[in-house]
Amino acid sequence: MGRLLLRWIKAITLPAACALVVAFFAWHTINGDRGLEAQERRAAEIITARAELTRSQQERDALERRVRGLRGDRIDADQLDERARSLLNFVGRDEIIVPVGPPRR
């Protein structure tokens, strides 16, 4: 009886070890650091990062246009006037100021 059990253990050990190795690699193929799920997460992160990049580039371009309008010999008069009034809190002679109270909650 002992020899039969020993023979059965020897016969099952190699296939069981191979099955464990295959299971290990199969699990890491799906769930590992570079597995299928991680690849999907990275793809979603790339899409989010590209959207953020596009938004940042548009914001930068808008700021560059505003700066170009305030530089050098081609100053945009409307933009300069708007900026000066907001910074210095000035109004023109022909303008009327309408005081507005704080917003109601």
C-alpha positions in Angstrom: 0.0 0.0 0.0 2.9 2.4 0.8 4.6 1.7 -2.5 1.3 2.4 -4.4 0.9 5.7 -2.6 4.5 6.7 -3.2 4.2 5.8 -6.9 1.0 7.8 -7.1 2.7 10.9 -5.5 5.7 10.6 -7.9 3.3 10.4 -10.8 1.3 13.4 -9.8 4.1 15.7 -8.6 5.5 16.8 -12.0 2.1 17.5 -13.7 0.9 19.3 -10.5 4.1 21.5 -10.5 3.7 22.3 -14.2 0.0 23.2 -13.6 1.0 25.5 -10.8 3.6 27.2 -13.0 1.1 27.6 -15.8 -1.5 29.0 -13.3 1.1 31.4 -12.0 1.9 32.8 -15.4 -1.8 32.9 -16.4 -2.7 34.9 -13.3 0.1 37.4 -14.0 -0.9 37.7 -17.6 -4.2 39.0 -16.5 -3.6 40.7 -13.2 0.1 41.4 -13.0 1.9 44.8 -13.3 2.0 44.4 -17.1 -1.1 42.3 -17.5 -4.2 42.9 -19.5 -6.0 44.8 -16.7 -3.0 47.1 -16.2 -2.9 47.7 -19.9 -6.5 48.8 -19.9 -5.9 51.1 -16.9 -2.9 52.6 -18.7 -4.9 53.2 -21.9 -7.5 55.0 -19.8 -4.8 57.1 -18.1 -3.3 58.0 -21.5 -6.7 59.2 -22.8 -7.2 61.3 -19.6 -3.6 62.7 -19.9 -4.1 63.6 -23.6 -7.4 65.4 -22.8 -5.6 67.3 -20.0 -2.7 68.1 -22.4 -5.2 69.5 -25.0 -6.9 71.6 -22.4 -3.6 72.9 -21.1 -2.4 73.8 -24.6 -5.6 75.7 -25.4 -5.2 77.6 -22.1 -1.6 78.4 -22.9 -2.5 79.6 -26.4 -5.2 81.8 -25.0 -2.7 83.3 -22.5 -0.1 83.8 -25.2 -2.7 85.7 -27.4 -3.5 88.0 -24.5 0.2 88.6 -23.8 0.9 89.3 -27.5 -1.9 91.9 -27.3 -0.1 93.7 -24.5 3.4 93.6 -25.9 5.6 96.0 -27.9 4.5 98.4 -30.6 1.3 96.5 -31.5 -0.6 97.0 -28.3 -4.3 96.1 -28.5 -6.0 99.2 -27.2 -9.2 97.4 -26.1 -7.3 94.8 -24.1 -5.0 97.4 -22.6 -8.0 99.5 -21.6 -9.8 96.5 -20.0 -6.7 95.5 -18.1 -5.9 99.0 -16.8 -9.5 99.6 -15.7 -9.6 96.3 -13.8 -6.2 96.8 -12.1 -6.6 100.5 -11.3 -10.4 100.5 -10.7 -11.0 103.4 -13.1 -14.0 104.2 -15.3 -14.4 106.6 -18.2 -16.2 110.0 -18.0 -19.1 108.9 -20.0 -19.7 105.6 -18.2 -22.3 105.0 -15.5 -21.5 102.8 -12.5 -24.4 100.7 -11.2 -23.6 99.3 -7.7 -24.6 95.7 -7.3 -25.0 94.2 -3.8 -23.5 90.9 -2.7 -25.3 87.9 -4.2 -28.2 86.6 -2.1 -27.9 83.0 -0.8 
